[in-house]
Amino acid sequence: MTQTDTMTVEVDKQSPSLLNQSNWLRGKVGNFSFEAMVFEIPSQYGIENGTVSKLVLRSDGSKRPVAEYDRGWNNDEEPTDPEIMAAVDAIVRHFQAPAKAK
């Protein structure tokens, strides 16, 4: 669990994706649930060139996404709502690759 300002990221430890060794993870952040494809190393395709290459963010209890990223923002529109932006930022920071010691 990672806390970013007021947003806490919780990854679902029972996520089926964890059991079948895929890169998809599920979790909650603030008032949102998310599914994210996360890799160990950053990529030009990731959000902010990071490790999250796909993200679906939903308001709790809703089936309709409030933000979608699949190697780029859906409809080329980055979220502008402050709460959604904070949730995305918290997820990206939670999964960022650790800095390598020199």
Secondary structure, DSSP 8 states (H G I E B T S, - for coil): -EEETTEEEEE-TT-HHHHTT-SEEEEEETTEEEEEEE-SS--TTSGGGSSEEEEEEEETT-SSEEEEEESSBGGG-----HHHHHHHHHHHHHH-------
